[in-house]
Amino acid sequence: MSAETYRDAWGIPHLRADTPRELARAQGRVTARDRAWQLEVERHRAQGTSASFLGPEALSWDRLARRARLADTARRCFTALEQKDPETAAWVRAYADGVNEGLTETTHPASTHPAPEFARTGLAPGHWDPWTPLGVWLATHILFAGFPAKLWREHVATHLGPEAVALFAADGPGTAGSNGWLVSGERTTTGHALIAGDPHRFIEDPGVYQQIHLSCPEFDVVGLAVPGVPGVAHFGHTGTVAWAITNAMADYQDLYRERLRRTGAGVEALGPDGTWHRAARHTETIHVAGEDTVEVEIIETDRGPVIAGGPEGLDDGTPAARSLRYPPRVTADLGFGALLPLLRARRVADVDRALDAWAEPVNVVQAADTEGGLLHRVAGRVPVRPAANGLRPVPAWEPGHEWTGWHTPPRAGLTEGVAVMANQRGPSTPLGVEFAAPHRADRIAALLAGKERWSATDMPAIHTDTHLASATPLLDHLATLTTETTATTETTATTAPPLTPLTPKAAALRDRLLAWDRRMDADSADAAAYAAVRSAVVRRLAAHPALAPAAVAPAYPEVLQPWLALVPRVAYALEHLLRADDLYGIDRAATVRAALEEIAGRPPAGPWGDTHRLAPWRALPTAATAHGDEPGLSGDHDCVLCTSPVPGLTDRAARGPAARYVWDLADRENSRWVVPHGASGVPGSPHHRDQQPLWLDGELAPVVTDFDRLTKESDD
């Protein structure tokens, strides 16, 4: 038979073919039909050509993509894949061929799947090369490990001192994370394991995950695919084994300070041997819609591509440029050799072997099979090098910062039949520097401990839990405030004036917050009041003269600035800052008191969901998004329901659960899943946003794998 496409009630594609290669072609084709615009945007982002139709706002990304050599790295990785694993290379090529077929269908005048964004931009879909899926994967994950955090540590250490690095250690504003938990059969109602969770990423429209069902004589898999990439990498269920991942928070990308000089022949870089070495150099042209073209100088040293600065240093006069060293550029391997073995897996041991080929991103993986097998391990490639490399940019001209091998990925077990992963310190601790606060992991573990036996239908209650443990430090400060005149408790002066009593409105607000149940529910006025006070504290701390030196952002590319802005850094490190023995002499009691009085005088007009709204990223914003026409949300950054605002900057949530899933090993048909929007990326399609009500309410759609219960789609 030729490849066949079926749909369930949610428009999710279910594909059936005779061979894995035919199936990959069908996956590419259906993805292009459902998400033509998304694929075109991702192809351009991988190539560094998105400004050609998105305009100057995309220029900073394009510069980074060009300077980091993303497209060239993807080409190298595909060439190496052809030599090492021709079967997988042919499978990836078939996917790209299918994308090209689907894009042709989508843009045909008679197409029933029009993508209106093409008409708005005057853009025609381009050609997908066999390496393009690797470029999409690389562009999606190049910032996943958060190498810009090293720029922040360098910046804050320079301006506030080395001790400030620990104060600001936290899950930074650009870090993607996830929740995941594995419950063994001894703790379930069926006697078979359950795996559940939700990946936290920037919420995009169309979504970053695609629900899909892939079936051929060799395998039958349901899972969450990355549009533009064949197979099911991160979250899948083959019927007899299932797996899921979270970000391991490992550190596997290094930044080097480079001393460069121009010569008559080009550019040279000073190496650790004390001599100058020729660096690769050329220029590229970036086309920008509505503006003049931009020339970009591309330089690559023996360490890696230069992503900031050049022979003249940085724009602010800092003498050294910055180069990036990342594993795929070094090894020409993105780990695609794991993808087909994952689809063919029948037992945990098969998943385990497949993951030995995994490269990037580095993940914590959990898996279970129908025979009782369990797996909890780290997968990915982390270089062995000195600890200093993990903290901040290191000097390329000094010896001792070289990579000398690869870490053996750690493994872990279960505790009382349960394993929880939420980006906290765990099995990947030896491989990382900063991890997420333990609140989400601790809360999930506590909820699981509260019940002896769990079923698949019980899991949404964990997905949607809104308890905010990280509120404790601020509430503790509020508890110390009184209605009577008191002397300030934190000051560097010995004659500081006493604090005036709290006003009645502030005292009432304090009492409300101390009695609050610490749940960030969308309909909670107390949650809104807490968030308002928290934001006021963040703004006041960030504006304090003691922290002012760190407020001036260094001269790095605009795309990296979210990691370097002071207000988000204060927001996500607020627990540390409020609990530190001393904070540069800042009177935190007075700061909290002033913030309380400010909000008491201008309290939020409504509940948390009025301002805590979804803020999905769209390559082409619409009038509706410009006016904030998005739903209100429950949750917060440190809740299990991790919908992340940036306190002090905005209550809107750009990050959150990019999908939710429950994999049932007793019966795959009892599994459940949901995405924030829908299966289709075409605005106006009945399946563009039909899953959003489920996602908002914490409900899940059924996983259907019986083709007799599906509707066959015409090939017309």
VMD Tcl script that draws the C-alpha trace (Angstrom):
set ca {
  {0.00 0.00 0.00}
  {1.07 3.63 -0.40}
  {1.14 5.84 2.66}
  {-2.28 6.60 4.12}
  {-3.34 9.52 6.31}
  {-6.11 9.26 8.88}
  {-7.44 11.83 11.34}
  {-9.10 11.55 14.73}
  {-11.74 13.90 16.14}
  {-9.05 16.47 16.98}
  {-7.53 16.49 13.50}
  {-4.39 14.73 14.75}
  {-2.64 12.92 11.87}
  {-2.34 9.13 12.01}
  {-0.06 7.80 9.28}
  {0.33 4.28 7.94}
  {2.87 3.03 5.36}
  {4.79 -0.06 4.26}
  {8.28 1.12 5.26}
  {9.88 3.60 7.66}
  {11.10 5.64 4.69}
  {7.62 5.91 3.16}
  {6.30 6.79 6.61}
  {8.88 9.56 7.01}
  {7.88 10.97 3.65}
  {4.23 10.91 4.74}
  {5.13 12.61 8.04}
  {6.92 15.39 6.17}
  {4.02 15.81 3.78}
  {1.30 15.96 6.43}
  {3.36 18.34 8.56}
  {3.70 20.68 5.60}
  {-0.03 20.49 4.92}
  {-0.87 21.26 8.55}
  {1.94 23.71 9.34}
  {3.36 25.15 6.12}
  {3.97 28.60 7.57}
  {5.60 27.25 10.72}
  {7.95 25.07 8.66}
  {8.91 27.98 6.44}
  {9.70 30.15 9.47}
  {11.79 27.39 11.05}
  {13.71 26.75 7.82}
  {14.59 30.43 7.56}
  {15.55 30.64 11.22}
  {17.92 27.70 10.78}
  {19.50 29.44 7.79}
  {19.60 32.90 9.35}
  {17.35 34.36 6.66}
  {14.17 35.13 8.60}
  {14.65 38.92 8.48}
  {14.13 38.74 4.72}
  {10.38 38.51 5.32}
  {9.89 39.20 9.05}
  {11.85 42.46 9.00}
  {14.39 44.07 11.33}
  {13.00 42.45 14.50}
  {14.39 39.13 13.25}
  {17.81 40.53 12.37}
  {19.47 39.83 15.72}
  {18.50 36.16 15.53}
  {19.74 35.91 11.96}
  {23.09 37.39 12.96}
  {23.45 34.81 15.74}
  {22.42 31.94 13.46}
  {24.98 33.02 10.86}
  {27.80 33.70 13.31}
  {27.17 30.48 15.25}
  {27.30 28.57 11.93}
  {24.01 26.74 12.48}
  {23.31 25.91 8.85}
  {26.88 24.88 8.17}
  {26.87 22.67 11.27}
  {23.64 21.02 10.15}
  {25.17 20.31 6.74}
  {28.26 18.79 8.35}
  {26.15 16.65 10.65}
  {24.06 15.33 7.76}
  {27.16 14.54 5.69}
  {28.59 12.61 8.65}
  {25.23 10.86 9.14}
  {25.27 9.70 5.51}
  {28.67 8.13 6.05}
  {28.01 6.62 9.48}
  {24.31 5.73 9.31}
  {23.03 5.76 5.71}
  {19.67 4.26 6.69}
  {18.88 7.14 9.02}
  {20.19 9.66 6.49}
  {17.87 8.24 3.81}
  {14.98 8.35 6.30}
  {15.67 12.04 7.05}
  {15.96 12.75 3.31}
  {12.56 11.11 2.76}
  {11.05 13.41 5.39}
  {12.48 16.49 3.63}
  {11.12 15.20 0.32}
  {7.71 14.84 1.92}
  {7.86 18.40 3.24}
  {8.60 19.66 -0.27}
  {5.63 17.71 -1.64}
  {3.33 19.04 1.06}
  {4.45 22.63 0.59}
  {3.66 22.38 -3.11}
  {0.19 21.10 -2.30}
  {-0.40 23.77 0.31}
  {0.44 26.67 -1.99}
  {-1.38 25.27 -5.04}
  {-4.29 27.52 -6.09}
  {-6.74 24.65 -5.47}
  {-5.36 23.89 -2.02}
  {-7.86 23.27 0.77}
  {-5.16 24.07 3.35}
  {-4.20 27.69 2.62}
  {-1.65 29.40 4.84}
  {-2.67 33.09 4.91}
  {0.71 34.25 6.23}
  {2.27 33.60 2.83}
  {-0.12 36.07 1.24}
  {0.55 38.65 3.95}
  {4.29 38.51 3.41}
  {4.35 37.77 -0.30}
  {6.54 34.80 0.52}
  {6.64 31.52 -1.38}
  {7.79 28.35 0.39}
  {11.40 27.46 -0.31}
  {13.07 24.11 -0.84}
  {13.95 21.78 2.02}
  {17.35 20.16 1.72}
  {18.07 16.81 3.39}
  {20.01 18.63 6.13}
  {17.21 21.12 6.86}
  {15.58 18.98 9.61}
  {18.94 18.94 11.41}
  {19.14 22.71 11.06}
  {15.66 23.08 12.55}
  {16.63 20.86 15.49}
  {19.82 22.81 16.08}
  {18.15 26.22 15.85}
  {15.42 25.05 18.25}
  {17.96 23.98 20.88}
  {21.04 26.20 20.48}
  {19.86 28.40 23.38}
  {18.39 25.47 25.32}
  {21.47 24.99 27.50}
  {21.50 28.68 28.37}
  {25.09 29.55 27.50}
  {24.16 33.27 27.80}
  {23.98 32.66 31.57}
  {27.79 32.63 31.49}
  {27.70 36.14 30.07}
  {25.43 37.15 32.95}
  {27.73 35.65 35.56}
  {30.67 37.49 34.02}
  {28.66 40.71 33.95}
  {27.37 40.54 37.52}
  {30.75 39.44 38.91}
  {32.43 42.38 37.17}
  {29.95 44.98 38.40}
  {28.79 43.63 41.78}
  {31.59 41.28 42.76}
  {32.08 37.49 42.60}
  {29.78 36.90 45.58}
  {26.84 38.21 43.52}
  {26.95 35.17 41.24}
  {25.51 32.89 43.92}
  {22.93 35.49 44.94}
  {21.50 35.54 41.43}
  {21.69 31.80 40.82}
  {18.30 30.65 39.66}
  {16.38 29.18 36.77}
  {16.99 32.08 34.42}
  {14.46 33.83 32.20}
  {15.51 32.04 29.04}
  {15.74 28.52 30.37}
  {13.32 25.90 29.15}
  {12.25 23.25 31.61}
  {9.67 20.54 32.18}
  {7.86 18.42 34.71}
  {7.91 14.65 34.44}
  {7.15 11.76 36.74}
  {7.28 7.99 36.54}
  {5.04 5.85 38.73}
  {5.94 2.17 38.79}
  {3.35 -0.58 38.61}
  {3.45 -1.15 42.36}
  {1.91 2.32 42.80}
  {-0.79 2.18 40.09}
  {-4.30 0.75 39.94}
  {-3.42 -1.48 36.96}
  {-0.09 -2.86 38.10}
  {1.61 -1.23 35.11}
  {3.66 1.95 35.07}
  {2.49 5.45 34.22}
  {4.61 8.26 32.82}
  {3.25 11.80 32.85}
  {4.40 15.37 32.60}
  {4.51 18.55 30.58}
  {7.40 20.22 28.74}
  {7.73 23.93 29.50}
  {8.80 26.01 26.54}
  {7.94 29.31 24.99}
  {4.34 28.93 23.88}
  {4.22 29.41 20.13}
  {1.33 29.48 17.69}
  {1.46 27.01 15.96}
  {2.76 24.91 18.83}
  {6.28 23.58 19.23}
  {5.00 20.00 19.55}
  {2.93 18.05 17.04}
  {0.77 15.12 18.14}
  {1.24 12.29 15.68}
  {0.79 8.54 15.14}
  {3.31 6.70 12.96}
  {2.59 3.10 11.92}
  {4.38 0.62 9.66}
  {5.19 -3.11 9.94}
  {8.35 -2.29 11.94}
  {6.76 -0.05 14.56}
  {3.63 1.73 15.70}
  {4.28 4.86 17.76}
  {2.26 7.77 19.11}
  {4.03 10.80 20.44}
  {4.94 14.45 20.31}
  {7.08 15.38 17.32}
  {8.97 18.59 16.68}
  {7.56 20.06 13.44}
  {10.32 19.91 10.85}
  {12.01 16.84 12.36}
  {11.10 13.21 11.53}
  {10.08 10.64 14.10}
  {9.24 11.15 17.75}
  {12.25 12.19 19.79}
  {11.17 13.41 23.22}
  {7.84 11.83 24.15}
  {6.63 8.56 22.69}
  {4.69 5.33 23.30}
  {5.21 2.26 21.09}
  {2.55 0.18 22.80}
  {5.03 -1.84 24.83}
  {7.45 0.88 25.95}
  {7.08 4.63 26.56}
  {9.54 7.42 27.28}
  {9.62 11.10 28.21}
  {12.25 13.74 28.95}
  {12.98 16.94 30.83}
  {15.83 19.39 30.41}
  {18.76 18.03 32.45}
  {20.08 21.59 33.01}
  {23.48 20.27 31.98}
  {26.28 22.60 30.94}
  {27.68 21.51 27.58}
  {28.42 24.76 25.75}
  {31.47 26.91 26.45}
  {32.25 30.55 25.78}
  {35.82 31.72 25.21}
  {37.28 35.20 25.34}
  {39.21 35.56 22.11}
  {42.08 37.89 21.26}
  {41.84 38.48 17.53}
  {43.92 40.58 15.16}
  {43.66 41.47 11.51}
  {46.48 40.64 9.15}
  {46.97 41.13 5.46}
  {45.71 37.59 4.93}
  {42.66 37.76 7.20}
  {42.17 37.26 10.95}
  {44.29 35.47 13.54}
  {43.44 34.29 17.07}
  {45.84 33.94 19.98}
  {45.91 30.30 21.09}
  {46.76 28.63 24.41}
  {50.24 27.84 23.09}
  {51.01 31.56 23.01}
  {51.09 31.80 19.21}
  {48.69 33.33 16.68}
  {46.67 30.96 14.53}
  {44.76 31.65 11.35}
  {41.00 31.91 11.90}
  {38.46 31.10 9.22}
  {36.80 34.29 7.99}
  {34.26 35.36 5.40}
  {31.36 37.78 5.09}
  {27.68 37.06 4.49}
  {24.79 39.29 3.50}
  {21.51 39.34 5.40}
  {18.49 40.70 3.54}
  {16.08 42.65 5.73}
  {12.51 43.33 4.61}
  {11.96 47.05 4.22}
  {15.57 47.97 4.98}
  {19.04 47.83 3.48}
  {20.98 44.60 3.47}
  {23.40 43.95 6.33}
  {26.90 42.55 6.02}
  {27.99 40.11 8.74}
  {31.57 39.06 9.33}
  {31.83 35.35 10.12}
  {34.92 34.30 12.11}
  {35.73 30.89 13.52}
  {38.72 30.10 15.72}
  {40.04 26.73 16.85}
  {37.58 26.95 19.76}
  {34.51 27.70 17.69}
  {32.52 30.39 15.90}
  {32.78 33.97 17.19}
  {29.25 35.00 18.18}
  {29.99 38.46 19.64}
  {32.59 41.04 18.80}
  {35.55 40.70 16.47}
  {39.17 41.79 16.15}
  {38.15 45.22 17.44}
  {36.51 43.65 20.51}
  {32.92 44.27 21.59}
  {30.94 47.38 20.75}
  {31.51 48.82 24.23}
  {35.29 48.67 23.86}
  {35.77 45.37 25.70}
  {38.91 44.04 24.00}
  {38.08 40.35 23.66}
  {35.49 38.79 21.37}
  {33.43 35.76 22.43}
  {33.44 32.39 20.69}
  {31.04 29.50 21.27}
  {32.08 25.86 21.47}
  {29.20 23.38 21.28}
  {29.24 19.62 20.76}
  {27.64 19.26 17.30}
  {30.10 21.76 15.88}
  {32.95 19.72 17.35}
  {31.69 16.22 16.56}
  {29.45 16.74 13.49}
  {26.81 14.68 15.31}
  {23.38 15.85 16.44}
  {22.33 12.44 17.75}
  {19.86 11.69 14.94}
  {21.14 8.13 14.98}
  {18.93 7.59 18.05}
  {15.65 8.45 16.31}
  {14.90 5.27 14.34}
  {15.99 2.95 17.19}
  {13.60 4.82 19.50}
  {10.70 4.19 17.11}
  {11.65 0.50 16.92}
  {12.00 0.10 20.69}
  {10.00 -2.67 22.32}
  {11.48 -2.65 25.82}
  {13.29 -0.30 28.16}
  {16.60 -1.87 27.16}
  {15.96 -0.79 23.56}
  {15.31 2.80 24.64}
  {18.43 2.72 26.76}
  {20.60 1.56 23.86}
  {19.08 4.12 21.52}
  {19.84 6.93 23.94}
  {23.52 6.05 23.97}
  {23.61 7.81 20.59}
  {21.80 10.91 21.90}
  {23.74 14.16 21.65}
  {21.79 17.39 22.11}
  {19.97 18.66 24.06}
  {21.05 16.84 27.20}
  {17.97 15.39 28.89}
  {16.85 13.39 31.87}
  {14.88 10.46 30.44}
  {12.31 8.21 32.06}
  {10.97 5.07 30.40}
  {8.87 2.06 31.30}
  {7.66 -1.05 29.50}
  {4.85 -3.57 29.80}
  {7.16 -6.18 31.38}
  {7.93 -3.96 34.37}
  {11.18 -2.50 33.05}
  {12.05 1.01 34.27}
  {14.65 3.54 33.21}
  {15.79 6.84 34.73}
  {18.95 8.25 33.16}
  {20.64 11.25 31.61}
  {21.14 11.19 27.85}
  {23.38 13.48 25.83}
  {26.93 14.61 25.29}
  {28.66 16.74 27.95}
  {32.36 17.57 27.56}
  {34.94 16.95 30.26}
  {36.79 20.20 30.98}
  {37.78 22.40 33.93}
  {35.06 23.70 36.23}
  {35.87 27.31 35.30}
  {34.50 26.69 31.81}
  {31.07 26.14 33.28}
  {30.95 29.44 35.12}
  {31.80 32.19 32.65}
  {33.78 32.89 29.46}
  {37.36 31.66 29.80}
  {40.49 33.02 28.09}
  {41.25 31.21 24.86}
  {44.89 32.27 25.06}
  {45.51 30.46 28.35}
  {46.09 26.70 28.55}
  {43.87 24.49 30.70}
  {40.44 25.17 29.17}
  {40.42 22.44 26.52}
  {37.85 19.66 26.18}
  {39.43 16.32 27.09}
  {36.62 13.80 26.61}
  {32.96 13.16 27.38}
  {31.13 12.45 30.63}
  {29.41 9.12 31.09}
  {25.70 10.01 31.45}
  {24.54 9.33 35.04}
  {21.70 7.01 36.00}
  {19.25 7.00 38.89}
  {16.58 4.82 40.43}
  {13.13 5.28 41.93}
  {12.17 6.19 45.49}
  {9.14 4.36 46.88}
  {8.08 3.45 43.36}
  {8.28 7.00 42.01}
  {10.79 9.17 40.15}
  {10.22 12.89 39.68}
  {12.11 15.19 37.34}
  {11.52 18.94 37.21}
  {14.92 20.43 36.33}
  {16.01 20.24 39.96}
  {19.31 18.86 41.17}
  {19.19 15.13 40.60}
  {21.03 12.61 38.46}
  {22.43 15.36 36.24}
  {23.90 17.38 39.13}
  {27.53 16.50 38.23}
  {26.94 17.83 34.72}
  {25.48 21.25 35.50}
  {25.99 24.53 37.30}
  {22.54 26.00 37.96}
  {19.29 24.10 38.32}
  {15.67 24.96 38.88}
  {14.52 25.57 42.43}
  {13.21 22.31 43.96}
  {9.65 23.57 44.46}
  {8.01 21.86 41.48}
  {9.80 18.57 42.09}
  {9.05 18.62 45.81}
  {5.40 19.41 45.21}
  {4.96 16.61 42.65}
  {6.64 14.15 45.00}
  {4.41 15.26 47.88}
  {1.26 14.89 45.78}
  {2.29 11.42 44.62}
  {3.03 10.40 48.21}
  {-0.49 11.42 49.20}
  {-2.12 8.53 47.40}
  {-1.25 4.84 47.40}
  {-2.47 3.94 43.90}
  {-2.63 6.14 40.81}
  {-4.46 5.87 37.49}
  {-4.07 7.72 34.20}
  {-7.21 9.74 34.93}
  {-5.70 11.01 38.20}
  {-2.74 12.76 36.56}
  {-4.33 16.06 35.46}
  {-4.73 16.97 39.13}
  {-0.93 17.04 39.34}
  {-0.48 18.81 35.99}
  {-2.66 21.67 37.18}
  {-1.52 22.13 40.79}
  {-1.06 25.82 41.59}
  {0.55 25.82 45.04}
  {3.41 28.36 45.14}
  {6.04 27.31 47.67}
  {8.43 30.05 46.55}
  {6.12 32.66 48.08}
  {7.51 31.84 51.54}
  {10.45 34.32 51.74}
  {8.35 37.32 50.78}
  {5.50 36.29 53.07}
  {8.02 35.84 55.89}
  {9.14 39.44 55.38}
  {5.51 40.60 55.42}
  {4.97 38.76 58.69}
  {7.66 40.86 60.36}
  {5.92 44.14 59.50}
  {3.83 45.63 62.28}
  {1.35 48.42 62.66}
  {3.55 50.07 65.28}
  {6.56 52.31 64.86}
  {9.72 50.18 64.65}
  {13.36 50.70 63.88}
  {14.57 49.41 60.54}
  {16.20 46.02 60.94}
  {18.59 46.25 57.99}
  {20.79 49.28 57.58}
  {24.40 50.24 57.31}
  {23.79 53.41 59.28}
  {23.62 53.42 63.05}
  {21.18 56.33 63.24}
  {18.58 55.26 60.71}
  {15.12 56.70 61.34}
  {12.40 54.38 62.59}
  {9.86 53.00 60.17}
  {6.43 54.60 60.31}
  {3.51 52.33 61.12}
  {1.73 50.49 58.33}
  {-1.32 52.29 57.06}
  {-4.64 50.54 57.69}
  {-4.90 49.55 54.00}
  {-1.38 48.08 54.02}
  {-2.02 46.24 57.28}
  {-5.21 44.76 55.84}
  {-3.38 43.67 52.69}
  {-0.61 42.12 54.75}
  {-3.16 40.14 56.79}
  {-4.90 38.97 53.60}
  {-1.66 37.69 52.13}
  {-0.58 35.95 55.32}
  {-3.93 34.11 55.34}
  {-3.75 33.31 51.60}
  {-3.67 29.62 50.63}
  {-0.67 30.24 48.31}
  {-2.51 29.00 45.25}
  {-2.04 30.95 42.05}
  {-5.52 30.33 40.68}
  {-6.77 32.49 37.83}
  {-9.87 33.49 39.81}
  {-7.95 34.36 42.99}
  {-7.82 38.02 44.01}
  {-5.30 37.15 46.72}
  {-2.97 35.61 44.11}
  {-3.23 38.84 42.11}
  {-2.40 40.88 45.21}
  {0.59 38.71 46.04}
  {1.90 38.95 42.47}
  {1.50 42.73 42.53}
  {3.46 43.07 45.78}
  {6.13 40.70 44.46}
  {6.50 42.75 41.28}
  {6.78 45.95 43.30}
  {9.52 44.40 45.44}
  {11.39 43.26 42.31}
  {11.19 46.70 40.73}
  {12.38 48.44 43.89}
  {15.30 46.06 44.38}
  {16.35 46.37 40.74}
  {16.18 50.16 40.96}
  {18.32 50.36 44.11}
  {21.61 52.21 43.62}
  {23.51 49.24 45.06}
  {22.47 47.12 42.07}
  {22.58 49.92 39.51}
  {25.96 48.89 38.01}
  {24.41 45.61 36.87}
  {21.47 47.40 35.24}
  {23.54 48.56 32.27}
  {23.40 45.68 29.80}
  {26.73 44.66 28.24}
  {27.30 45.03 24.50}
  {26.13 41.61 23.43}
  {23.68 40.79 20.61}
  {20.08 41.76 21.23}
  {18.90 38.15 21.03}
  {20.95 37.39 24.17}
  {19.68 40.35 26.20}
  {16.87 38.45 28.02}
  {19.62 36.65 29.97}
  {21.35 39.95 30.78}
  {18.51 42.20 31.94}
  {18.54 43.01 35.65}
  {14.79 43.01 36.37}
  {14.19 39.41 35.20}
  {17.32 38.30 37.04}
  {16.08 39.87 40.26}
  {12.65 38.34 39.69}
  {13.88 34.77 39.32}
  {16.44 35.07 42.11}
  {14.07 36.77 44.54}
  {14.19 33.93 47.06}
  {17.99 34.17 47.28}
  {17.95 37.95 47.45}
  {15.38 38.06 50.26}
  {17.11 35.35 52.29}
  {20.76 36.38 51.89}
  {22.59 37.38 55.06}
  {23.27 40.76 53.52}
  {22.29 42.35 50.22}
  {24.82 45.12 49.67}
  {23.33 47.05 52.57}
  {19.87 47.21 51.00}
  {17.18 47.49 53.67}
  {14.90 44.72 52.49}
  {12.38 45.25 55.28}
  {11.91 48.83 54.16}
  {11.74 47.73 50.52}
  {9.03 45.18 51.23}
  {7.15 47.68 53.36}
  {7.23 50.31 50.60}
  {6.06 47.75 48.04}
  {3.18 46.72 50.31}
  {2.10 50.33 50.78}
  {2.33 50.93 47.03}
  {0.02 48.06 46.16}
  {-2.33 48.78 49.06}
  {-2.81 52.23 47.55}
  {-3.38 50.83 44.04}
  {-4.55 47.24 44.41}
  {-5.22 44.99 41.40}
  {-8.68 45.56 39.99}
  {-9.40 41.88 39.48}
  {-8.16 38.31 40.02}
  {-4.84 36.86 38.88}
  {-6.18 35.72 35.52}
  {-7.04 39.28 34.52}
  {-3.38 40.15 34.03}
  {-1.77 36.69 33.96}
  {-2.63 35.92 30.36}
  {-1.17 33.71 27.71}
  {1.32 35.49 25.45}
  {2.18 33.06 22.63}
  {4.90 33.92 20.14}
  {3.82 34.33 16.56}
  {6.15 35.12 13.71}
  {3.46 37.46 12.36}
  {1.50 39.06 15.22}
  {-2.16 39.73 14.53}
  {-4.38 42.59 15.62}
  {-5.89 40.32 18.27}
  {-2.51 39.53 19.80}
  {-1.56 43.20 19.74}
  {-4.57 43.91 21.95}
  {-3.89 41.05 24.33}
  {-6.89 38.98 23.31}
  {-5.66 35.81 25.01}
  {-7.06 33.74 27.88}
  {-6.27 34.23 31.56}
  {-4.18 31.54 33.24}
  {-3.71 29.87 36.58}
  {-0.21 28.98 37.77}
  {3.14 30.70 38.13}
  {6.83 30.10 37.50}
  {7.41 27.80 40.51}
  {4.03 26.07 40.46}
  {3.68 22.61 38.96}
  {1.36 24.46 36.59}
  {4.34 26.43 35.37}
  {2.97 29.42 33.47}
  {5.81 31.89 33.77}
  {5.40 35.64 34.08}
  {8.40 37.92 34.64}
  {7.66 39.65 37.96}
  {8.48 43.32 37.84}
  {8.15 43.36 34.08}
  {4.93 41.61 33.04}
  {2.27 39.27 34.38}
  {1.78 37.77 30.93}
  {3.10 34.26 30.40}
  {5.21 33.58 27.34}
  {6.29 30.20 28.73}
  {4.20 27.34 29.95}
  {3.21 23.71 29.24}
  {3.81 23.27 25.51}
  {2.00 19.92 25.83}
  {0.71 17.57 28.51}
  {0.78 13.80 28.33}
  {0.02 10.64 30.28}
  {1.50 7.40 28.93}
  {-0.29 4.31 30.30}
  {1.68 1.07 29.99}
  {-1.35 -1.04 30.89}
  {-3.21 0.03 27.76}
  {-1.98 2.67 25.33}
  {-5.59 3.58 24.51}
  {-5.90 4.85 28.09}
  {-3.14 7.38 27.42}
  {-4.00 11.06 27.13}
  {-2.46 14.23 25.67}
  {-3.16 17.86 24.85}
  {-1.42 20.88 23.31}
  {-2.12 24.59 23.93}
  {-3.76 25.24 20.57}
  {-4.51 22.41 18.15}
  {-3.19 20.06 15.49}
  {-3.45 22.59 12.67}
  {-1.31 25.67 12.22}
  {-3.73 27.27 9.77}
  {-5.75 30.15 11.30}
  {-9.46 29.53 10.85}
  {-9.07 25.76 10.61}
  {-11.46 23.86 12.90}
  {-8.42 22.25 14.51}
  {-6.33 25.39 14.92}
  {-7.38 26.08 18.51}
  {-9.86 23.35 19.37}
  {-7.68 21.86 22.13}
  {-7.22 25.14 23.96}
  {-10.35 24.76 26.14}
  {-9.03 21.37 27.28}
  {-5.56 22.82 27.91}
  {-6.96 25.72 29.92}
  {-9.19 23.44 32.03}
  {-6.44 20.88 32.67}
  {-8.21 18.20 30.65}
  {-6.65 15.79 28.16}
  {-7.76 14.36 24.83}
  {-7.79 10.58 24.34}
  {-4.98 8.88 22.45}
  {-6.56 6.83 19.66}
  {-4.46 4.19 17.89}
  {-7.12 1.95 16.29}
  {-7.26 2.91 12.62}
  {-10.82 1.54 12.42}
  {-11.88 4.40 14.72}
  {-10.23 7.04 12.54}
  {-11.30 8.88 9.41}
  {-9.25 8.30 6.29}
  {-8.17 11.48 4.59}
  {-8.49 11.81 0.84}
  {-5.28 12.21 -1.12}
  {-6.87 14.97 -3.21}
}
mol new
graphics top color blue
foreach p $ca { graphics top sphere $p radius 0.5 }
foreach p [lrange $ca 0 end-1] q [lrange $ca 1 end] { graphics top cylinder $p $q radius 0.2 }
display resetview
